[in-house]
Amino acid sequence: MLETAPAPAPMLMDVRAAGRALSISPRQVQILVARGELPSIKIGKLRRIAVADLQRLIDARRQAPQPIGAEEVTP
């Protein structure tokens, strides 16, 4: 029997997948990208976000916690 190697984990995600990974809406991901809080790259017309950048965002937020109720409200 022929064994196949497991598929490598994706390195980039689209905005929708990044939102699912962070448990936020795609619109919130777009806002984070627009603010420069979440780096992204364009490949052709497609916007992609590196999995490593999602982890850096999480780590940065974990190190600088905000009190409950201090979140910025966005339309």
ZANUMAR-673251 format. One record per atom (N, C-alpha, C): z, x, y; atom name; chain; residue number from 1. Coordinates in Angstrom, 2 decimals. Atoms other than C-alpha are relative to their C-alpha. Example, Ala and Ser with C-alpha at 12.3 -4.5 7.8 and 13.67 -1.06 7.14 Angstrom:
<bapas>
<bapa><z>0.00</z><x>0.89</x><y>-1.19</y><atom>N</atom><mol>A</mol><seq>1</seq></bapa>
<bapa><z>7.80</z><x>12.30</x><y>-4.50</y><atom>CA</atom><mol>A</mol><seq>1</seq></bapa>
<bapa><z>0.00</z><x>0.90</x><y>1.20</y><atom>C</atom><mol>A</mol><seq>1</seq></bapa>
<bapa><z>-0.06</z><x>-0.82</x><y>-1.19</y><atom>N</atom><mol>A</mol><seq>2</seq></bapa>
<bapa><z>7.14</z><x>13.67</x><y>-1.06</y><atom>CA</atom><mol>A</mol><seq>2</seq></bapa>
<bapa><z>0.73</z><x>-0.77</x><y>1.09</y><atom>C</atom><mol>A</mol><seq>2</seq></bapa>
</bapas>
This chain:
<bapas>
<bapa><z>0.00</z><x>0.84</x><y>-1.18</y><atom>N</atom><mol>A</mol><seq>1</seq></bapa>
<bapa><z>0.00</z><x>0.00</x><y>0.00</y><atom>CA</atom><mol>A</mol><seq>1</seq></bapa>
<bapa><z>0.00</z><x>0.89</x><y>1.24</y><atom>C</atom><mol>A</mol><seq>1</seq></bapa>
<bapa><z>0.14</z><x>-0.76</x><y>-1.23</y><atom>N</atom><mol>A</mol><seq>2</seq></bapa>
<bapa><z>-0.90</z><x>1.25</x><y>3.46</y><atom>CA</atom><mol>A</mol><seq>2</seq></bapa>
<bapa><z>1.05</z><x>-0.46</x><y>1.01</y><atom>C</atom><mol>A</mol><seq>2</seq></bapa>
<bapa><z>-1.01</z><x>0.33</x><y>-1.00</y><atom>N</atom><mol>A</mol><seq>3</seq></bapa>
<bapa><z>1.94</z><x>1.40</x><y>5.98</y><atom>CA</atom><mol>A</mol><seq>3</seq></bapa>
<bapa><z>-0.57</z><x>0.23</x><y>1.39</y><atom>C</atom><mol>A</mol><seq>3</seq></bapa>
<bapa><z>0.46</z><x>-0.15</x><y>-1.39</y><atom>N</atom><mol>A</mol><seq>4</seq></bapa>
<bapa><z>1.22</z><x>0.87</x><y>9.65</y><atom>CA</atom><mol>A</mol><seq>4</seq></bapa>
<bapa><z>1.21</z><x>0.30</x><y>0.87</y><atom>C</atom><mol>A</mol><seq>4</seq></bapa>
<bapa><z>-1.07</z><x>-0.33</x><y>-0.95</y><atom>N</atom><mol>A</mol><seq>5</seq></bapa>
<bapa><z>3.25</z><x>2.29</x><y>12.48</y><atom>CA</atom><mol>A</mol><seq>5</seq></bapa>
<bapa><z>0.29</z><x>-1.22</x><y>0.85</y><atom>C</atom><mol>A</mol><seq>5</seq></bapa>
<bapa><z>-0.31</z><x>1.14</x><y>-0.88</y><atom>N</atom><mol>A</mol><seq>6</seq></bapa>
<bapa><z>5.11</z><x>-0.23</x><y>14.59</y><atom>CA</atom><mol>A</mol><seq>6</seq></bapa>
<bapa><z>-0.69</z><x>0.17</x><y>1.35</y><atom>C</atom><mol>A</mol><seq>6</seq></bapa>
<bapa><z>0.65</z><x>-0.02</x><y>-1.31</y><atom>N</atom><mol>A</mol><seq>7</seq></bapa>
<bapa><z>3.41</z><x>-1.16</x><y>17.83</y><atom>CA</atom><mol>A</mol><seq>7</seq></bapa>
<bapa><z>0.98</z><x>0.54</x><y>1.04</y><atom>C</atom><mol>A</mol><seq>7</seq></bapa>
<bapa><z>-0.91</z><x>-0.52</x><y>-1.04</y><atom>N</atom><mol>A</mol><seq>8</seq></bapa>
<bapa><z>4.83</z><x>0.73</x><y>20.81</y><atom>CA</atom><mol>A</mol><seq>8</seq></bapa>
<bapa><z>0.44</z><x>-1.13</x><y>0.93</y><atom>C</atom><mol>A</mol><seq>8</seq></bapa>
<bapa><z>-0.51</z><x>1.00</x><y>-0.95</y><atom>N</atom><mol>A</mol><seq>9</seq></bapa>
<bapa><z>6.97</z><x>-1.25</x><y>23.22</y><atom>CA</atom><mol>A</mol><seq>9</seq></bapa>
<bapa><z>-0.84</z><x>0.06</x><y>1.27</y><atom>C</atom><mol>A</mol><seq>9</seq></bapa>
<bapa><z>0.80</z><x>-0.02</x><y>-1.23</y><atom>N</atom><mol>A</mol><seq>10</seq></bapa>
<bapa><z>5.08</z><x>-2.32</x><y>26.35</y><atom>CA</atom><mol>A</mol><seq>10</seq></bapa>
<bapa><z>0.72</z><x>0.78</x><y>1.10</y><atom>C</atom><mol>A</mol><seq>10</seq></bapa>
<bapa><z>-0.55</z><x>-0.78</x><y>-1.10</y><atom>N</atom><mol>A</mol><seq>11</seq></bapa>
<bapa><z>5.59</z><x>-0.04</x><y>29.34</y><atom>CA</atom><mol>A</mol><seq>11</seq></bapa>
<bapa><z>-0.06</z><x>-0.79</x><y>1.31</y><atom>C</atom><mol>A</mol><seq>11</seq></bapa>
<bapa><z>0.21</z><x>0.78</x><y>-1.22</y><atom>N</atom><mol>A</mol><seq>12</seq></bapa>
<bapa><z>4.39</z><x>-2.55</x><y>31.95</y><atom>CA</atom><mol>A</mol><seq>12</seq></bapa>
<bapa><z>0.07</z><x>-1.49</x><y>-0.32</y><atom>C</atom><mol>A</mol><seq>12</seq></bapa>
<bapa><z>-0.08</z><x>1.46</x><y>0.14</y><atom>N</atom><mol>A</mol><seq>13</seq></bapa>
<bapa><z>4.99</z><x>-6.27</x><y>32.47</y><atom>CA</atom><mol>A</mol><seq>13</seq></bapa>
<bapa><z>-0.67</z><x>-0.64</x><y>1.20</y><atom>C</atom><mol>A</mol><seq>13</seq></bapa>
<bapa><z>0.48</z><x>0.76</x><y>-1.14</y><atom>N</atom><mol>A</mol><seq>14</seq></bapa>
<bapa><z>3.32</z><x>-8.88</x><y>34.60</y><atom>CA</atom><mol>A</mol><seq>14</seq></bapa>
<bapa><z>1.21</z><x>-0.66</x><y>0.68</y><atom>C</atom><mol>A</mol><seq>14</seq></bapa>
<bapa><z>-1.09</z><x>0.59</x><y>-0.80</y><atom>N</atom><mol>A</mol><seq>15</seq></bapa>
<bapa><z>5.38</z><x>-10.75</x><y>37.21</y><atom>CA</atom><mol>A</mol><seq>15</seq></bapa>
<bapa><z>0.74</z><x>-1.07</x><y>-0.80</y><atom>C</atom><mol>A</mol><seq>15</seq></bapa>
<bapa><z>-0.62</z><x>1.07</x><y>0.78</y><atom>N</atom><mol>A</mol><seq>16</seq></bapa>
<bapa><z>6.02</z><x>-13.69</x><y>34.88</y><atom>CA</atom><mol>A</mol><seq>16</seq></bapa>
<bapa><z>0.92</z><x>0.58</x><y>-1.09</y><atom>C</atom><mol>A</mol><seq>16</seq></bapa>
<bapa><z>-0.81</z><x>-0.61</x><y>1.06</y><atom>N</atom><mol>A</mol><seq>17</seq></bapa>
<bapa><z>7.28</z><x>-11.48</x><y>32.02</y><atom>CA</atom><mol>A</mol><seq>17</seq></bapa>
<bapa><z>1.21</z><x>0.72</x><y>0.59</y><atom>C</atom><mol>A</mol><seq>17</seq></bapa>
<bapa><z>-1.13</z><x>-0.67</x><y>-0.67</y><atom>N</atom><mol>A</mol><seq>18</seq></bapa>
<bapa><z>9.43</z><x>-9.46</x><y>34.44</y><atom>CA</atom><mol>A</mol><seq>18</seq></bapa>
<bapa><z>1.05</z><x>-1.03</x><y>0.40</y><atom>C</atom><mol>A</mol><seq>18</seq></bapa>
<bapa><z>-0.94</z><x>1.06</x><y>-0.34</y><atom>N</atom><mol>A</mol><seq>19</seq></bapa>
<bapa><z>10.98</z><x>-12.70</x><y>35.66</y><atom>CA</atom><mol>A</mol><seq>19</seq></bapa>
<bapa><z>0.78</z><x>-0.48</x><y>-1.21</y><atom>C</atom><mol>A</mol><seq>19</seq></bapa>
<bapa><z>-0.69</z><x>0.41</x><y>1.23</y><atom>N</atom><mol>A</mol><seq>20</seq></bapa>
<bapa><z>11.75</z><x>-13.76</x><y>32.10</y><atom>CA</atom><mol>A</mol><seq>20</seq></bapa>
<bapa><z>1.01</z><x>1.06</x><y>-0.43</y><atom>C</atom><mol>A</mol><seq>20</seq></bapa>
<bapa><z>-0.89</z><x>-1.09</x><y>0.40</y><atom>N</atom><mol>A</mol><seq>21</seq></bapa>
<bapa><z>13.25</z><x>-10.33</x><y>31.37</y><atom>CA</atom><mol>A</mol><seq>21</seq></bapa>
<bapa><z>1.26</z><x>0.04</x><y>0.86</y><atom>C</atom><mol>A</mol><seq>21</seq></bapa>
<bapa><z>-1.15</z><x>-0.02</x><y>-0.92</y><atom>N</atom><mol>A</mol><seq>22</seq></bapa>
<bapa><z>15.52</z><x>-10.62</x><y>34.43</y><atom>CA</atom><mol>A</mol><seq>22</seq></bapa>
<bapa><z>0.69</z><x>-1.36</x><y>0.12</y><atom>C</atom><mol>A</mol><seq>22</seq></bapa>
<bapa><z>-0.51</z><x>1.38</x><y>-0.08</y><atom>N</atom><mol>A</mol><seq>23</seq></bapa>
<bapa><z>16.17</z><x>-14.36</x><y>33.97</y><atom>CA</atom><mol>A</mol><seq>23</seq></bapa>
<bapa><z>-0.05</z><x>-0.53</x><y>1.43</y><atom>C</atom><mol>A</mol><seq>23</seq></bapa>
<bapa><z>0.24</z><x>0.52</x><y>-1.35</y><atom>N</atom><mol>A</mol><seq>24</seq></bapa>
<bapa><z>14.77</z><x>-15.12</x><y>37.43</y><atom>CA</atom><mol>A</mol><seq>24</seq></bapa>
<bapa><z>-1.44</z><x>-0.53</x><y>0.04</y><atom>C</atom><mol>A</mol><seq>24</seq></bapa>
<bapa><z>1.34</z><x>0.57</x><y>-0.12</y><atom>N</atom><mol>A</mol><seq>25</seq></bapa>
<bapa><z>11.66</z><x>-16.91</x><y>38.64</y><atom>CA</atom><mol>A</mol><seq>25</seq></bapa>
<bapa><z>-1.02</z><x>1.09</x><y>0.36</y><atom>C</atom><mol>A</mol><seq>25</seq></bapa>
<bapa><z>1.04</z><x>-0.94</x><y>-0.43</y><atom>N</atom><mol>A</mol><seq>26</seq></bapa>
<bapa><z>8.34</z><x>-15.11</x><y>39.09</y><atom>CA</atom><mol>A</mol><seq>26</seq></bapa>
<bapa><z>-0.02</z><x>0.16</x><y>1.53</y><atom>C</atom><mol>A</mol><seq>26</seq></bapa>
<bapa><z>-0.04</z><x>-0.08</x><y>-1.47</y><atom>N</atom><mol>A</mol><seq>27</seq></bapa>
<bapa><z>8.65</z><x>-15.93</x><y>42.81</y><atom>CA</atom><mol>A</mol><seq>27</seq></bapa>
<bapa><z>1.08</z><x>0.97</x><y>0.46</y><atom>C</atom><mol>A</mol><seq>27</seq></bapa>
<bapa><z>-1.07</z><x>-0.94</x><y>-0.37</y><atom>N</atom><mol>A</mol><seq>28</seq></bapa>
<bapa><z>11.96</z><x>-14.03</x><y>42.99</y><atom>CA</atom><mol>A</mol><seq>28</seq></bapa>
<bapa><z>-0.44</z><x>1.43</x><y>-0.28</y><atom>C</atom><mol>A</mol><seq>28</seq></bapa>
<bapa><z>0.54</z><x>-1.34</x><y>0.29</y><atom>N</atom><mol>A</mol><seq>29</seq></bapa>
<bapa><z>10.23</z><x>-11.06</x><y>41.34</y><atom>CA</atom><mol>A</mol><seq>29</seq></bapa>
<bapa><z>-0.93</z><x>0.41</x><y>1.12</y><atom>C</atom><mol>A</mol><seq>29</seq></bapa>
<bapa><z>0.93</z><x>-0.30</x><y>-1.09</y><atom>N</atom><mol>A</mol><seq>30</seq></bapa>
<bapa><z>7.50</z><x>-11.25</x><y>43.99</y><atom>CA</atom><mol>A</mol><seq>30</seq></bapa>
<bapa><z>0.77</z><x>0.36</x><y>1.28</y><atom>C</atom><mol>A</mol><seq>30</seq></bapa>
<bapa><z>-0.82</z><x>-0.29</x><y>-1.18</y><atom>N</atom><mol>A</mol><seq>31</seq></bapa>
<bapa><z>10.17</z><x>-11.28</x><y>46.71</y><atom>CA</atom><mol>A</mol><seq>31</seq></bapa>
<bapa><z>0.61</z><x>1.39</x><y>-0.11</y><atom>C</atom><mol>A</mol><seq>31</seq></bapa>
<bapa><z>-0.57</z><x>-1.33</x><y>0.21</y><atom>N</atom><mol>A</mol><seq>32</seq></bapa>
<bapa><z>11.87</z><x>-8.20</x><y>45.22</y><atom>CA</atom><mol>A</mol><seq>32</seq></bapa>
<bapa><z>-1.06</z><x>1.08</x><y>0.19</y><atom>C</atom><mol>A</mol><seq>32</seq></bapa>
<bapa><z>1.11</z><x>-0.94</x><y>-0.17</y><atom>N</atom><mol>A</mol><seq>33</seq></bapa>
<bapa><z>8.49</z><x>-6.43</x><y>45.11</y><atom>CA</atom><mol>A</mol><seq>33</seq></bapa>
<bapa><z>-0.35</z><x>0.12</x><y>1.48</y><atom>C</atom><mol>A</mol><seq>33</seq></bapa>
<bapa><z>0.37</z><x>0.00</x><y>-1.43</y><atom>N</atom><mol>A</mol><seq>34</seq></bapa>
<bapa><z>7.65</z><x>-7.44</x><y>48.70</y><atom>CA</atom><mol>A</mol><seq>34</seq></bapa>
<bapa><z>1.04</z><x>0.74</x><y>0.84</y><atom>C</atom><mol>A</mol><seq>34</seq></bapa>
<bapa><z>-1.07</z><x>-0.68</x><y>-0.73</y><atom>N</atom><mol>A</mol><seq>35</seq></bapa>
<bapa><z>11.03</z><x>-6.13</x><y>49.92</y><atom>CA</atom><mol>A</mol><seq>35</seq></bapa>
<bapa><z>0.08</z><x>1.49</x><y>-0.33</y><atom>C</atom><mol>A</mol><seq>35</seq></bapa>
<bapa><z>-0.06</z><x>-1.40</x><y>0.42</y><atom>N</atom><mol>A</mol><seq>36</seq></bapa>
<bapa><z>10.47</z><x>-2.82</x><y>48.14</y><atom>CA</atom><mol>A</mol><seq>36</seq></bapa>
<bapa><z>1.18</z><x>0.30</x><y>-0.91</y><atom>C</atom><mol>A</mol><seq>36</seq></bapa>
<bapa><z>-1.15</z><x>-0.19</x><y>0.88</y><atom>N</atom><mol>A</mol><seq>37</seq></bapa>
<bapa><z>13.49</z><x>-3.37</x><y>45.90</y><atom>CA</atom><mol>A</mol><seq>37</seq></bapa>
<bapa><z>-0.43</z><x>0.23</x><y>-1.45</y><atom>C</atom><mol>A</mol><seq>37</seq></bapa>
<bapa><z>0.53</z><x>-0.14</x><y>1.34</y><atom>N</atom><mol>A</mol><seq>38</seq></bapa>
<bapa><z>11.32</z><x>-3.43</x><y>42.77</y><atom>CA</atom><mol>A</mol><seq>38</seq></bapa>
<bapa><z>-1.41</z><x>0.57</x><y>0.11</y><atom>C</atom><mol>A</mol><seq>38</seq></bapa>
<bapa><z>1.33</z><x>-0.59</x><y>-0.08</y><atom>N</atom><mol>A</mol><seq>39</seq></bapa>
<bapa><z>8.40</z><x>-1.01</x><y>42.57</y><atom>CA</atom><mol>A</mol><seq>39</seq></bapa>
<bapa><z>-0.98</z><x>-0.70</x><y>-0.93</y><atom>C</atom><mol>A</mol><seq>39</seq></bapa>
<bapa><z>1.04</z><x>0.56</x><y>0.84</y><atom>N</atom><mol>A</mol><seq>40</seq></bapa>
<bapa><z>5.12</z><x>-2.26</x><y>41.18</y><atom>CA</atom><mol>A</mol><seq>40</seq></bapa>
<bapa><z>-1.28</z><x>0.79</x><y>0.21</y><atom>C</atom><mol>A</mol><seq>40</seq></bapa>
<bapa><z>1.29</z><x>-0.65</x><y>-0.14</y><atom>N</atom><mol>A</mol><seq>41</seq></bapa>
<bapa><z>1.62</z><x>-1.00</x><y>40.62</y><atom>CA</atom><mol>A</mol><seq>41</seq></bapa>
<bapa><z>-1.09</z><x>-1.04</x><y>-0.16</y><atom>C</atom><mol>A</mol><seq>41</seq></bapa>
<bapa><z>1.15</z><x>0.88</x><y>0.19</y><atom>N</atom><mol>A</mol><seq>42</seq></bapa>
<bapa><z>-1.77</z><x>-2.64</x><y>40.85</y><atom>CA</atom><mol>A</mol><seq>42</seq></bapa>
<bapa><z>-0.99</z><x>0.72</x><y>-0.88</y><atom>C</atom><mol>A</mol><seq>42</seq></bapa>
<bapa><z>1.08</z><x>-0.48</x><y>0.85</y><atom>N</atom><mol>A</mol><seq>43</seq></bapa>
<bapa><z>-4.33</z><x>-2.15</x><y>38.13</y><atom>CA</atom><mol>A</mol><seq>43</seq></bapa>
<bapa><z>-1.11</z><x>-1.01</x><y>0.18</y><atom>C</atom><mol>A</mol><seq>43</seq></bapa>
<bapa><z>1.04</z><x>0.96</x><y>-0.39</y><atom>N</atom><mol>A</mol><seq>44</seq></bapa>
<bapa><z>-7.48</z><x>-3.75</x><y>39.46</y><atom>CA</atom><mol>A</mol><seq>44</seq></bapa>
<bapa><z>0.64</z><x>-1.05</x><y>0.88</y><atom>C</atom><mol>A</mol><seq>44</seq></bapa>
<bapa><z>-0.61</z><x>1.09</x><y>-0.76</y><atom>N</atom><mol>A</mol><seq>45</seq></bapa>
<bapa><z>-6.35</z><x>-7.15</x><y>40.71</y><atom>CA</atom><mol>A</mol><seq>45</seq></bapa>
<bapa><z>1.37</z><x>-0.39</x><y>-0.55</y><atom>C</atom><mol>A</mol><seq>45</seq></bapa>
<bapa><z>-1.23</z><x>0.38</x><y>0.68</y><atom>N</atom><mol>A</mol><seq>46</seq></bapa>
<bapa><z>-3.32</z><x>-7.26</x><y>38.42</y><atom>CA</atom><mol>A</mol><seq>46</seq></bapa>
<bapa><z>1.19</z><x>0.81</x><y>0.49</y><atom>C</atom><mol>A</mol><seq>46</seq></bapa>
<bapa><z>-1.24</z><x>-0.66</x><y>-0.41</y><atom>N</atom><mol>A</mol><seq>47</seq></bapa>
<bapa><z>0.22</z><x>-6.46</x><y>39.57</y><atom>CA</atom><mol>A</mol><seq>47</seq></bapa>
<bapa><z>0.85</z><x>0.18</x><y>-1.25</y><atom>C</atom><mol>A</mol><seq>47</seq></bapa>
<bapa><z>-0.82</z><x>-0.30</x><y>1.17</y><atom>N</atom><mol>A</mol><seq>48</seq></bapa>
<bapa><z>2.38</z><x>-4.76</x><y>36.94</y><atom>CA</atom><mol>A</mol><seq>48</seq></bapa>
<bapa><z>1.29</z><x>0.70</x><y>0.43</y><atom>C</atom><mol>A</mol><seq>48</seq></bapa>
<bapa><z>-1.31</z><x>-0.56</x><y>-0.28</y><atom>N</atom><mol>A</mol><seq>49</seq></bapa>
<bapa><z>6.03</z><x>-3.72</x><y>36.87</y><atom>CA</atom><mol>A</mol><seq>49</seq></bapa>
<bapa><z>0.44</z><x>0.78</x><y>-1.24</y><atom>C</atom><mol>A</mol><seq>49</seq></bapa>
<bapa><z>-0.44</z><x>-0.86</x><y>1.10</y><atom>N</atom><mol>A</mol><seq>50</seq></bapa>
<bapa><z>7.34</z><x>-0.85</x><y>34.74</y><atom>CA</atom><mol>A</mol><seq>50</seq></bapa>
<bapa><z>1.35</z><x>-0.48</x><y>-0.53</y><atom>C</atom><mol>A</mol><seq>50</seq></bapa>
<bapa><z>-1.26</z><x>0.38</x><y>0.64</y><atom>N</atom><mol>A</mol><seq>51</seq></bapa>
<bapa><z>10.07</z><x>-1.71</x><y>32.27</y><atom>CA</atom><mol>A</mol><seq>51</seq></bapa>
<bapa><z>1.13</z><x>0.89</x><y>0.52</y><atom>C</atom><mol>A</mol><seq>51</seq></bapa>
<bapa><z>-1.02</z><x>-0.93</x><y>-0.51</y><atom>N</atom><mol>A</mol><seq>52</seq></bapa>
<bapa><z>11.94</z><x>1.40</x><y>33.48</y><atom>CA</atom><mol>A</mol><seq>52</seq></bapa>
<bapa><z>0.48</z><x>-0.40</x><y>1.39</y><atom>C</atom><mol>A</mol><seq>52</seq></bapa>
<bapa><z>-0.40</z><x>0.44</x><y>-1.34</y><atom>N</atom><mol>A</mol><seq>53</seq></bapa>
<bapa><z>11.92</z><x>0.01</x><y>37.05</y><atom>CA</atom><mol>A</mol><seq>53</seq></bapa>
<bapa><z>0.89</z><x>-1.24</x><y>-0.06</y><atom>C</atom><mol>A</mol><seq>53</seq></bapa>
<bapa><z>-0.90</z><x>1.15</x><y>0.18</y><atom>N</atom><mol>A</mol><seq>54</seq></bapa>
<bapa><z>13.48</z><x>-3.24</x><y>35.82</y><atom>CA</atom><mol>A</mol><seq>54</seq></bapa>
<bapa><z>1.40</z><x>0.49</x><y>-0.32</y><atom>C</atom><mol>A</mol><seq>54</seq></bapa>
<bapa><z>-1.32</z><x>-0.54</x><y>0.36</y><atom>N</atom><mol>A</mol><seq>55</seq></bapa>
<bapa><z>16.29</z><x>-1.21</x><y>34.27</y><atom>CA</atom><mol>A</mol><seq>55</seq></bapa>
<bapa><z>0.66</z><x>0.66</x><y>1.20</y><atom>C</atom><mol>A</mol><seq>55</seq></bapa>
<bapa><z>-0.58</z><x>-0.62</x><y>-1.21</y><atom>N</atom><mol>A</mol><seq>56</seq></bapa>
<bapa><z>16.74</z><x>0.80</x><y>37.50</y><atom>CA</atom><mol>A</mol><seq>56</seq></bapa>
<bapa><z>0.53</z><x>-1.05</x><y>0.97</y><atom>C</atom><mol>A</mol><seq>56</seq></bapa>
<bapa><z>-0.46</z><x>1.09</x><y>-0.87</y><atom>N</atom><mol>A</mol><seq>57</seq></bapa>
<bapa><z>17.02</z><x>-2.45</x><y>39.48</y><atom>CA</atom><mol>A</mol><seq>57</seq></bapa>
<bapa><z>1.33</z><x>-0.54</x><y>-0.51</y><atom>C</atom><mol>A</mol><seq>57</seq></bapa>
<bapa><z>-1.25</z><x>0.50</x><y>0.59</y><atom>N</atom><mol>A</mol><seq>58</seq></bapa>
<bapa><z>19.68</z><x>-3.71</x><y>37.08</y><atom>CA</atom><mol>A</mol><seq>58</seq></bapa>
<bapa><z>1.13</z><x>0.99</x><y>0.23</y><atom>C</atom><mol>A</mol><seq>58</seq></bapa>
<bapa><z>-1.04</z><x>-1.02</x><y>-0.18</y><atom>N</atom><mol>A</mol><seq>59</seq></bapa>
<bapa><z>21.58</z><x>-0.42</x><y>37.23</y><atom>CA</atom><mol>A</mol><seq>59</seq></bapa>
<bapa><z>0.45</z><x>0.10</x><y>1.45</y><atom>C</atom><mol>A</mol><seq>59</seq></bapa>
<bapa><z>-0.35</z><x>-0.08</x><y>-1.42</y><atom>N</atom><mol>A</mol><seq>60</seq></bapa>
<bapa><z>21.45</z><x>-0.34</x><y>41.05</y><atom>CA</atom><mol>A</mol><seq>60</seq></bapa>
<bapa><z>0.86</z><x>-1.19</x><y>0.40</y><atom>C</atom><mol>A</mol><seq>60</seq></bapa>
<bapa><z>-0.79</z><x>1.19</x><y>-0.33</y><atom>N</atom><mol>A</mol><seq>61</seq></bapa>
<bapa><z>22.75</z><x>-3.90</x><y>41.30</y><atom>CA</atom><mol>A</mol><seq>61</seq></bapa>
<bapa><z>1.38</z><x>0.07</x><y>-0.63</y><atom>C</atom><mol>A</mol><seq>61</seq></bapa>
<bapa><z>-1.28</z><x>-0.12</x><y>0.69</y><atom>N</atom><mol>A</mol><seq>62</seq></bapa>
<bapa><z>25.49</z><x>-3.13</x><y>38.80</y><atom>CA</atom><mol>A</mol><seq>62</seq></bapa>
<bapa><z>0.94</z><x>0.93</x><y>0.76</y><atom>C</atom><mol>A</mol><seq>62</seq></bapa>
<bapa><z>-0.81</z><x>-0.96</x><y>-0.73</y><atom>N</atom><mol>A</mol><seq>63</seq></bapa>
<bapa><z>26.69</z><x>-0.20</x><y>40.93</y><atom>CA</atom><mol>A</mol><seq>63</seq></bapa>
<bapa><z>0.42</z><x>-0.52</x><y>1.37</y><atom>C</atom><mol>A</mol><seq>63</seq></bapa>
<bapa><z>-0.31</z><x>0.54</x><y>-1.33</y><atom>N</atom><mol>A</mol><seq>64</seq></bapa>
<bapa><z>26.70</z><x>-2.22</x><y>44.17</y><atom>CA</atom><mol>A</mol><seq>64</seq></bapa>
<bapa><z>0.17</z><x>-1.51</x><y>-0.10</y><atom>C</atom><mol>A</mol><seq>64</seq></bapa>
<bapa><z>-0.17</z><x>1.45</x><y>0.17</y><atom>N</atom><mol>A</mol><seq>65</seq></bapa>
<bapa><z>28.11</z><x>-5.63</x><y>43.22</y><atom>CA</atom><mol>A</mol><seq>65</seq></bapa>
<bapa><z>0.29</z><x>-0.70</x><y>1.33</y><atom>C</atom><mol>A</mol><seq>65</seq></bapa>
<bapa><z>-0.26</z><x>0.82</x><y>-1.18</y><atom>N</atom><mol>A</mol><seq>66</seq></bapa>
<bapa><z>28.19</z><x>-8.37</x><y>45.82</y><atom>CA</atom><mol>A</mol><seq>66</seq></bapa>
<bapa><z>1.01</z><x>-1.08</x><y>-0.40</y><atom>C</atom><mol>A</mol><seq>66</seq></bapa>
<bapa><z>-0.94</z><x>1.08</x><y>0.32</y><atom>N</atom><mol>A</mol><seq>67</seq></bapa>
<bapa><z>31.01</z><x>-10.90</x><y>46.03</y><atom>CA</atom><mol>A</mol><seq>67</seq></bapa>
<bapa><z>-0.75</z><x>-1.30</x><y>-0.28</y><atom>C</atom><mol>A</mol><seq>67</seq></bapa>
<bapa><z>0.61</z><x>1.29</x><y>0.31</y><atom>N</atom><mol>A</mol><seq>68</seq></bapa>
<bapa><z>30.22</z><x>-14.32</x><y>44.61</y><atom>CA</atom><mol>A</mol><seq>68</seq></bapa>
<bapa><z>-0.12</z><x>-0.81</x><y>1.28</y><atom>C</atom><mol>A</mol><seq>68</seq></bapa>
<bapa><z>0.25</z><x>0.78</x><y>-1.20</y><atom>N</atom><mol>A</mol><seq>69</seq></bapa>
<bapa><z>28.70</z><x>-16.53</x><y>47.28</y><atom>CA</atom><mol>A</mol><seq>69</seq></bapa>
<bapa><z>-0.63</z><x>0.81</x><y>1.12</y><atom>C</atom><mol>A</mol><seq>69</seq></bapa>
<bapa><z>0.58</z><x>-0.84</x><y>-1.04</y><atom>N</atom><mol>A</mol><seq>70</seq></bapa>
<bapa><z>27.31</z><x>-13.57</x><y>49.23</y><atom>CA</atom><mol>A</mol><seq>70</seq></bapa>
<bapa><z>-1.50</z><x>0.20</x><y>-0.19</y><atom>C</atom><mol>A</mol><seq>70</seq></bapa>
<bapa><z>1.43</z><x>-0.16</x><y>0.24</y><atom>N</atom><mol>A</mol><seq>71</seq></bapa>
<bapa><z>23.80</z><x>-13.88</x><y>47.80</y><atom>CA</atom><mol>A</mol><seq>71</seq></bapa>
<bapa><z>-0.79</z><x>-0.54</x><y>1.17</y><atom>C</atom><mol>A</mol><seq>71</seq></bapa>
<bapa><z>0.88</z><x>0.46</x><y>-1.06</y><atom>N</atom><mol>A</mol><seq>72</seq></bapa>
<bapa><z>21.02</z><x>-14.22</x><y>50.30</y><atom>CA</atom><mol>A</mol><seq>72</seq></bapa>
<bapa><z>-0.79</z><x>-1.19</x><y>-0.50</y><atom>C</atom><mol>A</mol><seq>72</seq></bapa>
<bapa><z>0.74</z><x>1.19</x><y>0.37</y><atom>N</atom><mol>A</mol><seq>73</seq></bapa>
<bapa><z>19.40</z><x>-17.63</x><y>50.24</y><atom>CA</atom><mol>A</mol><seq>73</seq></bapa>
<bapa><z>-1.44</z><x>0.19</x><y>0.48</y><atom>C</atom><mol>A</mol><seq>73</seq></bapa>
<bapa><z>1.41</z><x>-0.12</x><y>-0.36</y><atom>N</atom><mol>A</mol><seq>74</seq></bapa>
<bapa><z>15.60</z><x>-17.53</x><y>50.15</y><atom>CA</atom><mol>A</mol><seq>74</seq></bapa>
<bapa><z>-0.68</z><x>-1.35</x><y>-0.21</y><atom>C</atom><mol>A</mol><seq>74</seq></bapa>
<bapa><z>0.68</z><x>1.28</x><y>0.13</y><atom>N</atom><mol>A</mol><seq>75</seq></bapa>
<bapa><z>13.29</z><x>-20.46</x><y>50.66</y><atom>CA</atom><mol>A</mol><seq>75</seq></bapa>
<bapa><z>-0.87</z><x>-0.06</x><y>-1.23</y><atom>C</atom><mol>A</mol><seq>75</seq></bapa>
</bapas>
